[in-house]
Amino acid sequence: MKTLEQVRAALPSYPIEVEFPDIDRWRVGNTGVDYVHTFDSHLPGPHVMILALMHGNEVSGAITVDRLLRQGLHPLRGRVTLGFGNVAAYQRFSVANADAARYIDEDMNRVWSASRLDSSEDSSELRRARELRPVIDTVDFMLDLHSMHEAAPPLIVSGPLDKGMALAAQLGMPQHVIVDAGHPNGVRMRDYGGFGDPASPRNALLVESGQHFAKASEQVAMDVAMRFLHITGALAVADVQYGLQEKELAPQRFIAVTEPVVAQGMDLVFVDDYRGMEVIEKAGTLIATENGREIVTPYDNCTLVMPSLRHIGPGVTVMRLGREIARRDN
């Protein structure tokens, strides 16, 4: 059986086009939680939060939050909180093994259920999630900034609820909106608590800005953050213009995920160099194999969502399959 190192060695490497910010200056915040800072207008309004570094090598979000902290924020109403998630993983980033800095012990974006957070289990990621939890429990609108293993178009993960789709449509970009129920191996933060409750007004979006180390991903993350602060009422249009990309927004495509492609071991391979958002025209088209198992598209015009083998292992989702749907408003 192949090792994870062997799999990664056979995959393309990406140049690092961005500078990793020194976030140690932000360790002592004003919330009682390290690396978390709040700006309060002292006027009634929602609590809006932008979180970076749910995964330690997803630097575009860190660049955005670092920039916003250096500039300072003066919310119109309510308050804005800016924070960094898996700081320990970020601090151990190595160019020689960039994929390994995703987490220390486990994926921090799979621990966001009361059963995990209230359990006696222990990991670096659970400890950090428990530190962040009291702040996140007070958030009305959450933007969770991520980036991707492969060079693929940026996308929004709205979750399965109408309110998430409506917030994604209000944000207006990125173009691709992924409507899904999450992962079988754990709960994401964007689905945690009220964010995943259709009866709650609390709402969250997860945005994948592009490939981890691409300059374009840095630009997307900043653009998304500015738009998010505006649509949630935290900042006026004039206050966010400097961070927007100067181009028209493409009409959004809403892609409902119907099923995952889950590896049984280390030997699954794609039949082509898929990076993400490819649309496979015909049902029954071979897209991957694993020890004689053939994985084919289940329907016409099947969209491949975030295919990557960089963290392959038994039970790991290496790709999701989706079909375009009409947008539902909340």
C-alpha positions in Angstrom: 0.0 0.0 0.0 1.2 3.5 -0.9 2.1 5.9 1.9 0.6 9.4 2.1 4.1 10.8 1.5 4.3 8.8 -1.7 0.9 10.0 -2.9 1.8 13.6 -2.2 5.2 13.3 -3.9 3.4 12.3 -7.2 1.1 15.4 -7.1 2.0 18.8 -8.5 3.6 21.3 -6.2 2.4 24.9 -6.2 4.6 28.0 -5.9 4.2 30.1 -2.8 3.2 33.5 -4.2 2.2 35.2 -0.9 3.9 36.2 2.3 2.9 34.5 5.6 2.1 37.2 8.1 3.6 37.1 11.6 0.5 36.7 13.7 2.2 36.5 17.0 1.6 40.2 17.5 -2.1 39.3 17.8 -1.8 36.7 20.5 -3.2 38.9 23.3 -6.7 39.9 22.3 -9.5 41.7 24.1 -11.9 38.8 24.4 -10.2 36.5 26.9 -9.2 34.2 24.0 -5.8 34.3 22.4 -5.7 35.5 18.8 -9.2 36.8 19.0 -10.1 40.6 18.9 -13.4 42.4 19.0 -14.3 45.8 17.8 -17.5 47.2 19.3 -19.6 50.1 18.0 -21.5 50.2 21.3 -24.7 50.5 19.2 -27.3 47.7 18.8 -26.6 45.3 15.9 -25.4 41.9 15.1 -22.1 40.2 16.2 -20.2 39.5 13.0 -17.1 37.3 13.0 -14.4 36.5 10.4 -12.2 33.5 11.3 -9.0 32.5 9.5 -6.8 29.4 9.8 -9.3 26.7 10.6 -6.5 24.8 8.9 -2.9 25.8 9.4 -1.7 26.1 5.8 -4.7 28.2 4.6 -2.8 31.4 4.6 -5.1 33.7 2.4 -7.5 34.1 5.3 -4.7 34.8 7.7 -3.5 37.6 5.4 -6.9 39.1 5.3 -7.5 39.0 9.1 -4.0 40.3 9.7 -4.7 43.2 7.3 -8.0 44.0 8.9 -6.5 44.0 12.4 -3.6 46.3 11.3 -6.1 48.8 9.8 -8.5 48.7 12.7 -12.3 48.5 12.4 -15.0 51.0 13.4 -18.3 49.1 13.0 -21.4 51.1 12.1 -23.4 49.0 14.6 -23.0 45.8 16.6 -19.6 44.4 16.8 -17.0 42.7 14.6 -14.7 39.9 15.9 -11.6 38.8 14.0 -9.7 35.7 14.9 -7.2 33.0 14.0 -8.1 29.3 14.5 -5.5 26.6 14.4 -2.5 28.8 15.3 -0.4 25.8 16.4 -0.7 24.2 13.0 0.1 27.5 11.3 3.2 28.0 13.4 4.7 24.7 12.3 4.2 25.3 8.6 7.1 24.2 6.4 7.6 24.8 2.7 9.1 21.4 2.5 5.9 19.7 3.7 3.2 22.3 3.1 0.3 19.8 3.3 1.3 18.5 6.8 0.5 21.9 8.4 -3.3 21.4 7.8 -3.6 20.3 11.5 -1.7 18.8 14.4 -3.8 15.9 15.6 -7.1 16.0 13.6 -9.1 18.2 11.2 -10.3 21.1 13.3 -13.2 21.6 11.0 -14.7 18.2 12.0 -15.0 18.7 15.8 -17.9 21.2 15.9 -20.6 19.2 17.7 -21.6 19.3 21.3 -20.9 15.6 21.6 -17.2 16.2 20.6 -16.7 19.5 22.4 -18.3 18.3 25.6 -16.5 14.9 25.6 -13.5 13.9 27.5 -11.6 13.4 24.2 -8.4 15.4 23.8 -6.5 16.7 20.8 -4.8 19.9 19.9 -7.7 20.9 17.7 -10.3 20.1 20.3 -8.5 22.2 22.9 -8.4 25.2 20.5 -12.1 24.7 19.5 -13.1 24.7 23.1 -11.2 27.9 23.7 -13.0 29.5 20.7 -16.4 28.1 21.5 -17.6 30.8 24.0 -16.9 33.5 21.4 -18.5 31.6 18.6 -21.6 30.9 20.7 -22.3 34.7 20.6 -21.8 35.2 16.8 -24.8 36.1 14.6 -23.0 36.0 11.2 -19.8 34.0 10.7 -17.4 34.0 7.7 -15.0 31.1 7.9 -12.1 31.8 5.4 -10.5 28.7 3.8 -8.4 27.9 0.8 -7.9 24.7 -1.3 -5.3 22.0 -1.9 -5.6 22.4 -5.7 -5.7 25.3 -8.2 -9.5 25.5 -8.6 -12.1 28.3 -8.9 -13.0 29.8 -5.5 -16.3 28.8 -4.0 -18.8 29.3 -1.2 -20.0 26.4 1.0 -23.4 27.5 2.1 -24.6 24.4 3.8 -27.9 22.7 3.0 -30.3 25.3 4.4 -32.2 28.0 2.6 -30.8 30.7 4.9 -27.3 29.8 3.9 -28.1 29.9 0.2 -29.8 33.3 0.6 -26.7 34.7 2.4 -24.4 33.3 -0.3 -26.6 35.0 -2.9 -26.5 38.2 -1.0 -22.7 38.0 -0.8 -22.7 37.6 -4.6 -19.3 36.0 -5.0 -17.5 33.6 -5.5 -19.5 32.4 -8.5 -19.8 28.8 -7.3 -22.0 27.9 -4.3 -21.8 24.4 -2.9 -25.0 23.3 -1.2 -24.1 20.3 1.0 -24.8 18.7 4.4 -21.1 18.4 5.4 -18.9 15.4 5.9 -19.6 12.0 7.4 -16.6 12.1 9.7 -17.5 15.2 11.7 -19.3 18.6 11.9 -17.9 21.8 10.4 -18.0 25.1 12.2 -20.3 26.5 9.6 -22.9 23.9 10.6 -22.3 24.3 14.4 -25.2 25.2 16.7 -27.5 27.9 15.4 -25.7 28.1 12.1 -27.0 24.7 11.2 -30.5 25.2 12.7 -33.2 26.3 10.2 -35.2 27.9 13.0 -32.3 30.1 14.2 -31.5 33.5 12.6 -27.8 32.8 13.1 -26.0 32.2 9.8 -22.6 31.2 8.5 -20.7 30.8 5.2 -17.4 29.0 4.5 -15.5 30.4 1.6 -12.7 28.6 -0.3 -10.6 31.4 -1.8 -8.6 29.2 -4.3 -5.3 27.4 -4.0 -3.6 27.9 -0.6 -0.5 29.9 -1.8 -1.8 31.7 -4.9 -1.8 35.5 -5.0 -5.3 35.4 -6.5 -6.6 33.6 -3.4 -5.3 36.4 -1.2 -7.3 38.9 -3.3 -10.5 36.8 -3.2 -10.3 36.4 0.5 -10.0 40.1 1.1 -12.8 40.8 -1.4 -15.1 38.3 0.3 -14.4 39.7 3.7 -15.2 43.3 2.6 -18.5 42.2 1.1 -19.4 40.2 4.1 -18.8 43.1 6.5 -21.0 45.2 4.3 -24.0 42.9 3.8 -24.1 42.2 7.5 -24.3 45.9 8.2 -21.0 46.2 10.0 -19.4 48.6 7.5 -20.7 51.1 4.9 -20.0 50.8 1.2 -17.4 53.5 1.3 -15.5 51.6 4.0 -15.1 48.5 2.0 -14.3 49.7 -1.5 -10.6 49.5 -1.1 -10.7 45.8 -0.7 -12.9 44.9 -3.6 -11.7 43.5 -6.9 -12.6 45.7 -9.8 -14.7 43.4 -12.0 -18.3 42.5 -12.6 -19.6 39.5 -10.6 -20.4 36.5 -12.7 -23.9 34.9 -12.2 -23.7 32.4 -9.4 -24.0 28.6 -9.9 -25.6 26.6 -7.1 -24.3 23.1 -6.9 -26.1 20.5 -4.7 -23.8 17.8 -3.5 -25.4 14.4 -4.0 -22.7 12.0 -2.8 -19.1 11.8 -1.7 -16.3 9.8 -3.3 -14.7 8.1 -0.3 -11.3 6.3 -0.4 -11.2 2.8 1.0 -7.4 3.0 1.4 -4.4 4.7 -0.2 -4.8 3.4 -3.8 -7.6 5.5 -5.3 -6.5 7.5 -8.4 -8.3 9.9 -10.6 -8.3 9.1 -14.3 -7.6 12.8 -15.2 -5.9 15.8 -13.7 -9.0 17.1 -12.0 -8.7 20.2 -9.9 -12.3 21.2 -9.2 -15.6 22.4 -10.7 -15.1 20.3 -13.9 -18.5 19.4 -15.4 -18.6 15.8 -16.8 -21.2 15.7 -19.5 -22.3 12.1 -19.5 -23.5 9.8 -16.8 -21.4 6.6 -16.4 -18.1 8.4 -17.2 -15.2 6.9 -15.4 -13.6 9.4 -13.0 -11.5 7.3 -10.6 -10.4 3.7 -9.8 -9.3 2.0 -6.7 -8.1 -1.6 -6.7 -10.5 -2.7 -9.4 -13.3 -0.5 -8.2 -14.6 1.9 -10.9 -16.1 5.2 -9.8 -18.3 6.8 -12.4 -20.5 9.9 -12.7 -24.0 9.1 -11.5 -25.8 11.5 -13.8 -25.3 13.8 -16.8 -23.6 17.2 -16.2 -22.0 16.1 -13.0 -19.8 18.7 -11.2 -16.6 17.5 -9.5 -16.3 19.4 -6.2 -12.8 19.8 -4.6 -11.1 16.7 -5.8 -7.8 16.1 -4.1 -5.6 13.2 -2.9 -3.4 15.2 -0.6 -5.0 13.8 2.6 -6.2 10.5 1.3 -6.7 7.6 3.7 -9.3 5.0 4.5 -12.7 6.7 4.9 -11.5 10.1 3.7 -13.7 12.0 1.2 -11.4 12.8 -1.8 -14.1 14.4 -4.0 -17.8 15.2 -3.9 -20.2 15.0 -6.8 -22.9 17.6 -7.4 -25.5 18.8 -9.9 -26.6 22.4 -10.6 -29.9 23.5 -9.0 -32.1 26.6 -9.0 -31.4 29.0 -6.1 -33.8 28.9 -3.2 -34.3 32.1 -1.3 -34.8 32.1 2.5 
